[in-house]
Amino acid sequence: MNFIKVLLRIIAVFILLGFPLAAQTPGGNQSMSALQNYRTGRDLESRNRMTEAETYYNEAVRICQSEIARNTATRETYTVITWTLQRQNKYAEVIIWGERGLRLYSDEFRIVEIMGEAYFYLGEYNRSLAFMQRYTNAVPQGERTPTAYFFIGEIYRLTGKYLHADIAYSTAVRLEPGSVLWWYRLATVRESAGDRDAAITAYQRALTLNPNYREAAERLERIQAR
């Protein structure tokens, strides 16, 4: 009997302090929004717990599709479903739901940007470029603007337009100077364009950020030896 009283007191303290008595999981008694499921899945993915992440991603998609079916969807619904499907590498589905979302919310530029990424991974560079440029023109200081410029640089690099790629990558690293990969990509297109000194500067910047970046070190050594 004393044990039961102690247990009840402990439970009461937890409730008063606001501590959850059970973990929030998909299908559990404590409901999570689609956005919460997406963020939980993304956090699990960052810790290489992909099986668990997929459970939350699937739940996020289910909630969004349910809202759409019930005609209760908002711009957030379409944003979250495209974000989630992108994390799952379901690029064709990102396009489908993104197009539906933009028909209702043409100014939802978060969807515009994620569709640019999806088209990039599908290899449709012209469509990707159009969406990325639409995003950067509309949201020049947006959260994803540096990333959008990086993708623009990637498109120009892959299509051999190195001077255009230089401009795009340069804008990306100006807005977000801490990405080693972006400096490395900038260096490679400068090297391809024959701009030796500028390429050396970019390789050196990449190596300053990550001295163990083997590819950058090798290419820097090679270009300096010429």
GULUMNU-804012 format. One record per residue: residue in three letters; x, y, z of N, C-alpha, C in turn. Coordinates in Angstrom, 2 decimals. Layout:
! residues N
[ala [X Y Z] [X Y Z] [X Y Z]]
...
This chain:
! residues 226
[met [0.83 -1.20 0.00] [0.00 0.00 0.00] [0.87 1.25 0.00]]
[asn [1.91 1.25 0.85] [2.82 2.39 0.88] [3.48 2.62 -0.48]]
[phe [3.80 1.51 -1.16] [4.42 1.62 -2.48] [3.49 2.32 -3.46]]
[ile [2.21 1.96 -3.41] [1.24 2.56 -4.33] [1.11 4.05 -4.06]]
[lys [1.10 4.44 -2.77] [0.99 5.86 -2.42] [2.20 6.64 -2.94]]
[val [3.37 6.05 -2.77] [4.59 6.70 -3.25] [4.54 6.86 -4.77]]
[leu [4.10 5.79 -5.46] [4.02 5.83 -6.91] [3.06 6.92 -7.38]]
[leu [1.91 7.01 -6.72] [0.92 8.03 -7.08] [1.47 9.43 -6.86]]
[arg [2.24 9.62 -5.79] [2.84 10.93 -5.54] [3.86 11.29 -6.62]]
[ile [4.63 10.30 -7.05] [5.62 10.54 -8.10] [4.94 10.95 -9.39]]
[ile [3.85 10.24 -9.72] [3.10 10.57 -10.93] [2.53 11.98 -10.85]]
[ala [2.00 12.33 -9.67] [1.44 13.66 -9.48] [2.49 14.75 -9.68]]
[val [3.71 14.51 -9.16] [4.79 15.47 -9.33] [5.14 15.64 -10.80]]
[phe [5.21 14.54 -11.54] [5.52 14.62 -12.97] [4.47 15.43 -13.71]]
[ile [3.21 15.22 -13.36] [2.13 15.95 -14.03] [2.23 17.43 -13.72]]
[leu [2.47 17.77 -12.45] [2.56 19.17 -12.05] [3.72 19.88 -12.72]]
[leu [4.83 19.16 -12.92] [6.00 19.75 -13.56] [5.91 19.76 -15.07]]
[gly [4.87 19.13 -15.60] [4.69 19.14 -17.05] [5.51 18.12 -17.79]]
[phe [6.05 17.11 -17.11] [6.83 16.08 -17.78] [5.90 15.08 -18.45]]
[pro [6.20 14.67 -19.71] [5.37 13.67 -20.37] [5.57 12.31 -19.72]]
[leu [4.50 11.54 -19.60] [4.58 10.20 -19.03] [4.84 9.15 -20.09]]
[ala [4.73 9.55 -21.36] [5.00 8.62 -22.45] [5.57 9.40 -23.61]]
[ala [6.40 8.75 -24.41] [7.02 9.41 -25.55] [5.97 9.68 -26.62]]
[gln [6.16 10.78 -27.34] [5.26 11.08 -28.45] [5.72 10.30 -29.66]]
[thr [4.92 9.37 -30.10] [5.27 8.55 -31.25] [4.08 8.50 -32.19]]
[pro [4.33 8.29 -33.47] [3.24 8.18 -34.41] [2.27 7.09 -34.00]]
[gly [1.00 7.41 -34.00] [0.00 6.43 -33.62] [-0.26 6.37 -32.14]]
[gly [0.51 7.15 -31.35] [0.33 7.13 -29.91] [-0.84 8.00 -29.50]]
[asn [-1.09 8.06 -28.20] [-2.22 8.83 -27.70] [-1.98 10.33 -27.84]]
[gln [-0.72 10.76 -27.75] [-0.40 12.17 -27.85] [-0.13 12.52 -29.31]]
[ser [-1.03 13.28 -29.91] [-0.92 13.56 -31.33] [0.18 14.58 -31.60]]
[met [0.84 14.42 -32.73] [1.86 15.35 -33.20] [1.41 15.88 -34.54]]
[ser [1.71 17.14 -34.80] [1.37 17.73 -36.08] [2.29 17.17 -37.16]]
[ala [1.91 17.42 -38.41] [2.76 16.98 -39.53] [4.13 17.62 -39.43]]
[leu [4.18 18.90 -39.09] [5.46 19.59 -38.98] [6.32 18.99 -37.86]]
[gln [5.70 18.65 -36.74] [6.44 18.04 -35.64] [7.00 16.68 -36.05]]
[asn [6.20 15.89 -36.76] [6.68 14.59 -37.24] [7.83 14.77 -38.22]]
[tyr [7.70 15.76 -39.10] [8.78 16.03 -40.06] [10.07 16.39 -39.34]]
[arg [9.98 17.29 -38.37] [11.18 17.73 -37.65] [11.79 16.60 -36.84]]
[thr [10.95 15.77 -36.24] [11.48 14.62 -35.49] [12.19 13.66 -36.42]]
[gly [11.58 13.41 -37.59] [12.22 12.53 -38.57] [13.54 13.08 -39.05]]
[arg [13.58 14.38 -39.29] [14.83 15.02 -39.75] [15.92 14.91 -38.69]]
[asp [15.54 15.10 -37.41] [16.53 14.98 -36.34] [17.05 13.55 -36.22]]
[leu [16.17 12.59 -36.38] [16.60 11.18 -36.33] [17.49 10.86 -37.52]]
[glu [17.15 11.39 -38.68] [17.98 11.17 -39.87] [19.39 11.73 -39.67]]
[ser [19.49 12.89 -39.04] [20.79 13.51 -38.80] [21.66 12.65 -37.88]]
[arg [21.01 11.76 -37.12] [21.74 10.84 -36.24] [21.83 9.44 -36.83]]
[asn [21.59 9.36 -38.15] [21.68 8.09 -38.88] [20.72 7.02 -38.36]]
[arg [19.57 7.46 -37.89] [18.53 6.53 -37.42] [17.40 6.56 -38.45]]
[met [17.73 6.09 -39.66] [16.83 6.26 -40.79] [15.54 5.45 -40.67]]
[thr [15.61 4.26 -40.09] [14.39 3.46 -39.96] [13.37 4.18 -39.11]]
[glu [13.82 4.75 -38.00] [12.91 5.50 -37.15] [12.46 6.78 -37.84]]
[ala [13.38 7.42 -38.56] [13.04 8.66 -39.26] [11.93 8.42 -40.27]]
[glu [11.99 7.31 -40.99] [10.98 7.01 -42.00] [9.60 6.88 -41.37]]
[thr [9.52 6.35 -40.16] [8.23 6.22 -39.48] [7.60 7.59 -39.28]]
[tyr [8.39 8.55 -38.85] [7.88 9.90 -38.63] [7.59 10.61 -39.95]]
[tyr [8.44 10.40 -40.94] [8.19 11.00 -42.25] [6.87 10.49 -42.82]]
[asn [6.67 9.18 -42.75] [5.43 8.60 -43.26] [4.21 9.16 -42.55]]
[glu [4.34 9.36 -41.24] [3.22 9.92 -40.48] [2.96 11.37 -40.90]]
[ala [4.02 12.12 -41.13] [3.85 13.51 -41.58] [3.10 13.55 -42.91]]
[val [3.48 12.69 -43.83] [2.80 12.63 -45.13] [1.34 12.22 -44.95]]
[arg [1.10 11.23 -44.10] [-0.28 10.77 -43.87] [-1.16 11.89 -43.34]]
[ile [-0.64 12.65 -42.38] [-1.41 13.75 -41.81] [-1.72 14.80 -42.87]]
[cys [-0.72 15.14 -43.67] [-0.93 16.14 -44.72] [-1.97 15.67 -45.74]]
[gln [-1.85 14.43 -46.16] [-2.81 13.91 -47.14] [-4.22 13.86 -46.56]]
[ser [-4.31 13.57 -45.27] [-5.62 13.57 -44.61] [-6.22 14.97 -44.59]]
[glu [-5.39 15.98 -44.29] [-5.88 17.36 -44.29] [-6.34 17.77 -45.68]]
[ile [-5.60 17.37 -46.69] [-5.97 17.71 -48.06] [-7.29 17.04 -48.44]]
[ala [-7.44 15.77 -48.06] [-8.67 15.04 -48.37] [-9.89 15.65 -47.67]]
[arg [-9.68 16.21 -46.49] [-10.79 16.80 -45.72] [-11.00 18.27 -46.06]]
[asn [-10.25 18.80 -47.02] [-10.33 20.21 -47.41] [-10.00 21.15 -46.24]]
[thr [-9.09 20.71 -45.39] [-8.65 21.57 -44.28] [-7.18 21.95 -44.44]]
[ala [-6.63 21.67 -45.61] [-5.20 21.93 -45.83] [-4.92 23.43 -45.90]]
[thr [-3.73 23.79 -45.43] [-3.24 25.17 -45.51] [-1.96 25.18 -46.33]]
[arg [-1.38 26.35 -46.50] [-0.09 26.42 -47.20] [0.97 25.62 -46.44]]
[glu [0.83 25.55 -45.11] [1.78 24.76 -44.31] [1.69 23.28 -44.66]]
[thr [0.47 22.82 -44.91] [0.26 21.41 -45.27] [1.06 21.05 -46.52]]
[tyr [0.92 21.86 -47.56] [1.61 21.57 -48.81] [3.12 21.76 -48.68]]
[thr [3.54 22.71 -47.85] [4.96 22.89 -47.62] [5.57 21.68 -46.93]]
[val [4.91 21.22 -45.87] [5.45 20.10 -45.10] [5.46 18.82 -45.91]]
[ile [4.42 18.57 -46.71] [4.41 17.33 -47.48] [5.52 17.32 -48.52]]
[thr [5.80 18.48 -49.13] [6.90 18.52 -50.11] [8.25 18.40 -49.42]]
[trp [8.42 19.05 -48.28] [9.66 18.91 -47.53] [9.92 17.44 -47.17]]
[thr [8.86 16.79 -46.68] [9.01 15.41 -46.20] [9.33 14.46 -47.34]]
[leu [8.59 14.58 -48.43] [8.85 13.71 -49.58] [10.25 13.94 -50.14]]
[gln [10.74 15.16 -50.05] [12.10 15.45 -50.49] [13.12 14.69 -49.63]]
[arg [12.90 14.67 -48.31] [13.80 13.92 -47.43] [13.77 12.43 -47.76]]
[gln [12.66 11.96 -48.28] [12.52 10.55 -48.64] [12.97 10.25 -50.07]]
[asn [13.52 11.28 -50.73] [14.00 11.14 -52.12] [12.89 10.78 -53.10]]
[lys [11.66 11.17 -52.79] [10.52 10.92 -53.67] [10.27 12.18 -54.50]]
[tyr [11.19 12.44 -55.41] [11.20 13.73 -56.11] [10.00 13.93 -57.02]]
[ala [9.56 12.88 -57.70] [8.40 13.02 -58.57] [7.16 13.38 -57.77]]
[glu [7.05 12.84 -56.57] [5.90 13.16 -55.72] [6.01 14.59 -55.19]]
[val [7.23 15.05 -54.95] [7.41 16.45 -54.55] [6.81 17.36 -55.61]]
[ile [7.08 17.06 -56.87] [6.58 17.88 -57.98] [5.05 17.86 -58.00]]
[ile [4.47 16.67 -57.84] [3.01 16.55 -57.91] [2.34 17.39 -56.83]]
[trp [2.78 17.22 -55.59] [2.15 17.96 -54.49] [2.55 19.43 -54.51]]
[gly [3.75 19.71 -54.97] [4.18 21.10 -55.07] [3.35 21.89 -56.07]]
[glu [3.07 21.26 -57.20] [2.24 21.93 -58.20] [0.84 22.20 -57.66]]
[arg [0.30 21.24 -56.93] [-1.03 21.43 -56.33] [-0.99 22.57 -55.32]]
[gly [0.06 22.60 -54.52] [0.18 23.65 -53.53] [0.31 25.03 -54.16]]
[leu [1.11 25.12 -55.22] [1.32 26.43 -55.85] [0.10 26.91 -56.62]]
[arg [-0.75 25.99 -57.03] [-2.01 26.43 -57.66] [-2.89 27.17 -56.65]]
[leu [-2.77 26.78 -55.38] [-3.56 27.42 -54.33] [-2.82 28.59 -53.70]]
[tyr [-1.49 28.45 -53.57] [-0.68 29.46 -52.88] [0.53 29.77 -53.75]]
[ser [0.31 30.59 -54.75] [1.38 30.87 -55.72] [2.56 31.61 -55.10]]
[asp [2.34 32.23 -53.95] [3.42 32.98 -53.29] [4.09 32.18 -52.17]]
[glu [3.88 30.86 -52.15] [4.53 30.03 -51.13] [5.90 29.62 -51.67]]
[phe [6.88 30.48 -51.41] [8.18 30.31 -52.03] [9.00 29.19 -51.40]]
[arg [8.60 28.70 -50.24] [9.25 27.51 -49.69] [9.01 26.31 -50.62]]
[ile [7.82 26.24 -51.18] [7.51 25.17 -52.13] [8.27 25.40 -53.44]]
[val [8.36 26.64 -53.86] [9.12 26.96 -55.08] [10.55 26.44 -54.97]]
[glu [11.19 26.72 -53.84] [12.59 26.30 -53.67] [12.73 24.78 -53.65]]
[ile [11.85 24.11 -52.93] [11.99 22.65 -52.81] [11.69 21.98 -54.15]]
[met [10.82 22.58 -54.96] [10.59 22.03 -56.30] [11.82 22.21 -57.17]]
[gly [12.53 23.32 -56.98] [13.78 23.49 -57.70] [14.77 22.39 -57.38]]
[glu [14.84 22.01 -56.11] [15.73 20.91 -55.71] [15.27 19.59 -56.32]]
[ala [13.97 19.34 -56.26] [13.45 18.08 -56.79] [13.74 17.94 -58.28]]
[tyr [13.50 19.01 -59.04] [13.79 18.96 -60.47] [15.28 18.76 -60.72]]
[phe [16.13 19.33 -59.86] [17.58 19.13 -60.01] [17.92 17.65 -59.89]]
[tyr [17.40 17.01 -58.86] [17.74 15.60 -58.64] [17.10 14.69 -59.68]]
[leu [16.06 15.17 -60.34] [15.48 14.42 -61.44] [16.24 14.66 -62.75]]
[gly [17.25 15.53 -62.71] [18.04 15.82 -63.89] [17.39 16.79 -64.85]]
[glu [16.33 17.46 -64.43] [15.65 18.43 -65.29] [16.17 19.83 -64.94]]
[tyr [17.34 20.13 -65.46] [18.08 21.32 -65.04] [17.40 22.63 -65.44]]
[asn [16.79 22.66 -66.61] [16.14 23.90 -67.02] [14.98 24.25 -66.09]]
[arg [14.18 23.25 -65.73] [13.07 23.48 -64.80] [13.60 23.86 -63.42]]
[ser [14.64 23.17 -62.99] [15.23 23.47 -61.70] [15.73 24.91 -61.66]]
[leu [16.42 25.32 -62.71] [16.96 26.67 -62.77] [15.84 27.71 -62.71]]
[ala [14.75 27.44 -63.41] [13.63 28.39 -63.42] [13.05 28.57 -62.02]]
[phe [12.90 27.47 -61.28] [12.36 27.57 -59.93] [13.34 28.24 -58.98]]
[met [14.62 27.91 -59.10] [15.62 28.53 -58.22] [15.73 30.03 -58.47]]
[gln [15.70 30.43 -59.71] [15.76 31.86 -60.02] [14.49 32.57 -59.56]]
[arg [13.36 31.90 -59.69] [12.10 32.46 -59.18] [12.20 32.69 -57.67]]
[tyr [12.80 31.74 -56.97] [12.93 31.86 -55.52] [13.88 33.00 -55.15]]
[thr [15.06 33.03 -55.76] [16.04 34.05 -55.38] [15.58 35.46 -55.75]]
[asn [14.83 35.58 -56.84] [14.31 36.89 -57.22] [13.24 37.37 -56.24]]
[ala [12.43 36.43 -55.75] [11.33 36.80 -54.85] [11.78 36.96 -53.41]]
[val [12.78 36.14 -53.00] [13.22 36.14 -51.60] [14.74 36.29 -51.56]]
[pro [15.26 37.45 -51.89] [16.72 37.62 -51.98] [17.45 37.41 -50.66]]
[gln [16.75 37.53 -49.53] [17.36 37.30 -48.23] [16.71 36.11 -47.52]]
[gly [16.12 35.20 -48.27] [15.41 34.06 -47.69] [16.34 33.08 -47.01]]
[glu [15.74 32.25 -46.18] [16.52 31.25 -45.44] [17.25 30.29 -46.38]]
[arg [16.62 29.96 -47.52] [17.20 29.00 -48.45] [17.87 29.68 -49.64]]
[thr [18.00 30.99 -49.60] [18.61 31.70 -50.73] [20.05 31.25 -51.00]]
[pro [20.91 31.12 -49.98] [22.26 30.63 -50.26] [22.26 29.25 -50.93]]
[thr [21.40 28.37 -50.44] [21.30 27.03 -51.02] [20.80 27.09 -52.46]]
[ala [19.83 27.97 -52.71] [19.31 28.12 -54.07] [20.42 28.56 -55.02]]
[tyr [21.26 29.51 -54.59] [22.37 29.94 -55.44] [23.38 28.81 -55.65]]
[phe [23.57 27.98 -54.64] [24.46 26.84 -54.81] [23.93 25.90 -55.89]]
[phe [22.62 25.63 -55.86] [22.05 24.76 -56.89] [22.14 25.40 -58.28]]
[ile [21.96 26.71 -58.34] [22.14 27.40 -59.62] [23.57 27.21 -60.12]]
[gly [24.54 27.33 -59.20] [25.92 27.09 -59.56] [26.16 25.68 -60.05]]
[glu [25.53 24.71 -59.38] [25.66 23.31 -59.79] [25.13 23.10 -61.21]]
[ile [23.99 23.70 -61.50] [23.41 23.55 -62.84] [24.35 24.11 -63.90]]
[tyr [24.85 25.31 -63.65] [25.76 25.91 -64.63] [27.06 25.12 -64.74]]
[arg [27.56 24.60 -63.63] [28.79 23.79 -63.67] [28.57 22.54 -64.50]]
[leu [27.47 21.86 -64.26] [27.20 20.60 -64.96] [26.91 20.81 -66.43]]
[thr [26.50 22.00 -66.80] [26.23 22.30 -68.21] [27.38 23.08 -68.87]]
[gly [28.51 23.19 -68.15] [29.71 23.78 -68.73] [29.73 25.29 -68.81]]
[lys [28.85 25.97 -68.10] [28.82 27.43 -68.10] [29.56 27.94 -66.86]]
[tyr [30.88 27.89 -66.93] [31.69 28.09 -65.74] [31.66 29.51 -65.20]]
[leu [31.59 30.49 -66.08] [31.55 31.88 -65.60] [30.23 32.14 -64.86]]
[his [29.14 31.62 -65.41] [27.84 31.73 -64.72] [27.89 31.00 -63.39]]
[ala [28.52 29.83 -63.39] [28.63 29.06 -62.16] [29.44 29.81 -61.11]]
[asp [30.51 30.48 -61.56] [31.35 31.28 -60.66] [30.50 32.34 -59.95]]
[ile [29.67 33.03 -60.70] [28.83 34.08 -60.12] [27.87 33.50 -59.09]]
[ala [27.25 32.38 -59.42] [26.28 31.77 -58.52] [26.94 31.25 -57.24]]
[tyr [28.05 30.51 -57.40] [28.76 30.00 -56.22] [29.30 31.15 -55.37]]
[ser [29.81 32.19 -56.03] [30.34 33.34 -55.28] [29.26 33.99 -54.43]]
[thr [28.06 34.07 -54.99] [26.94 34.62 -54.23] [26.59 33.71 -53.06]]
[ala [26.62 32.40 -53.29] [26.30 31.45 -52.23] [27.27 31.57 -51.06]]
[val [28.58 31.63 -51.35] [29.55 31.70 -50.26] [29.59 33.07 -49.61]]
[arg [29.18 34.09 -50.34] [29.08 35.41 -49.72] [27.96 35.43 -48.68]]
[leu [26.86 34.77 -49.01] [25.71 34.74 -48.10] [25.92 33.75 -46.96]]
[glu [26.67 32.68 -47.24] [26.90 31.63 -46.23] [28.34 31.12 -46.39]]
[pro [29.29 31.79 -45.78] [30.72 31.52 -46.07] [31.30 30.28 -45.40]]
[gly [30.50 29.55 -44.64] [31.08 28.45 -43.89] [31.00 27.08 -44.53]]
[ser [30.55 26.99 -45.78] [30.42 25.69 -46.43] [31.68 25.32 -47.20]]
[val [32.34 24.28 -46.77] [33.56 23.81 -47.43] [33.27 23.40 -48.87]]
[leu [32.20 22.62 -49.05] [31.87 22.14 -50.39] [31.65 23.29 -51.34]]
[trp [30.98 24.33 -50.92] [30.68 25.43 -51.83] [31.95 26.13 -52.28]]
[trp [32.90 26.34 -51.36] [34.19 26.93 -51.75] [34.95 26.02 -52.71]]
[tyr [34.87 24.73 -52.46] [35.54 23.78 -53.34] [34.94 23.82 -54.75]]
[arg [33.62 23.83 -54.82] [32.97 23.92 -56.13] [33.34 25.21 -56.85]]
[leu [33.37 26.31 -56.10] [33.76 27.59 -56.69] [35.17 27.51 -57.25]]
[ala [36.06 26.88 -56.50] [37.45 26.73 -56.97] [37.53 25.92 -58.26]]
[thr [36.74 24.85 -58.34] [36.81 23.99 -59.53] [36.33 24.70 -60.78]]
[val [35.27 25.51 -60.66] [34.80 26.19 -61.88] [35.75 27.32 -62.27]]
[arg [36.37 27.95 -61.28] [37.38 28.96 -61.61] [38.57 28.31 -62.31]]
[glu [38.95 27.15 -61.84] [40.05 26.43 -62.49] [39.66 26.05 -63.92]]
[ser [38.43 25.56 -64.08] [37.96 25.16 -65.42] [37.89 26.35 -66.36]]
[ala [37.60 27.53 -65.81] [37.52 28.74 -66.63] [38.88 29.36 -66.89]]
[gly [39.95 28.80 -66.30] [41.29 29.31 -66.50] [41.68 30.45 -65.59]]
[asp [40.89 30.68 -64.53] [41.18 31.75 -63.58] [42.01 31.17 -62.43]]
[arg [43.32 30.99 -62.67] [44.19 30.26 -61.76] [44.27 30.89 -60.38]]
[asp [44.54 32.17 -60.30] [44.73 32.82 -59.00] [43.46 32.78 -58.15]]
[ala [42.33 33.04 -58.80] [41.06 33.01 -58.06] [40.75 31.59 -57.60]]
[ala [41.12 30.60 -58.41] [40.89 29.20 -58.03] [41.74 28.85 -56.81]]
[ile [42.99 29.27 -56.82] [43.87 29.00 -55.67] [43.29 29.61 -54.39]]
[thr [42.79 30.83 -54.49] [42.20 31.49 -53.33] [41.02 30.68 -52.78]]
[ala [40.17 30.18 -53.67] [39.00 29.42 -53.23] [39.40 28.07 -52.64]]
[tyr [40.39 27.40 -53.26] [40.87 26.13 -52.69] [41.44 26.37 -51.30]]
[gln [42.20 27.42 -51.14] [42.79 27.73 -49.84] [41.71 28.02 -48.80]]
[arg [40.65 28.69 -49.22] [39.56 28.97 -48.29] [38.88 27.67 -47.85]]
[ala [38.70 26.75 -48.79] [38.10 25.45 -48.45] [38.97 24.71 -47.44]]
[leu [40.28 24.76 -47.65] [41.20 24.06 -46.76] [41.33 24.75 -45.41]]
[thr [41.11 26.04 -45.36] [41.07 26.74 -44.08] [39.91 26.23 -43.24]]
[leu [38.79 26.00 -43.90] [37.61 25.50 -43.20] [37.75 24.02 -42.84]]
[asn [38.43 23.27 -43.70] [38.64 21.84 -43.44] [40.00 21.42 -43.98]]
[pro [41.04 21.45 -43.13] [42.39 21.10 -43.58] [42.52 19.67 -44.09]]
[asn [41.55 18.81 -43.78] [41.60 17.40 -44.19] [40.83 17.13 -45.48]]
[tyr [40.45 18.17 -46.18] [39.70 18.00 -47.43] [40.70 17.56 -48.51]]
[arg [40.79 16.27 -48.72] [41.82 15.70 -49.57] [41.72 16.19 -51.02]]
[glu [40.50 16.20 -51.59] [40.35 16.61 -52.98] [40.81 18.04 -53.20]]
[ala [40.48 18.92 -52.26] [40.89 20.32 -52.39] [42.41 20.44 -52.29]]
[ala [43.01 19.68 -51.37] [44.47 19.74 -51.20] [45.18 19.24 -52.44]]
[glu [44.68 18.16 -53.03] [45.32 17.60 -54.22] [45.22 18.55 -55.41]]
[arg [44.04 19.14 -55.58] [43.86 20.04 -56.72] [44.64 21.34 -56.52]]
[leu [44.73 21.79 -55.29] [45.52 22.99 -55.03] [46.99 22.72 -55.32]]
[glu [47.48 21.59 -54.90] [48.89 21.23 -55.15] [49.17 21.15 -56.64]]
[arg [48.22 20.58 -57.39] [48.40 20.42 -58.82] [48.40 21.77 -59.54]]
[ile [47.47 22.63 -59.16] [47.37 23.93 -59.86] [48.56 24.83 -59.52]]
[gln [49.07 24.72 -58.30] [50.23 25.54 -57.91] [51.51 25.06 -58.59]]
[ala [51.54 23.78 -58.97] [52.73 23.21 -59.59] [52.85 23.56 -61.06]]
[arg [51.79 24.10 -61.63] [51.85 24.41 -63.08] [52.74 25.60 -63.36]]
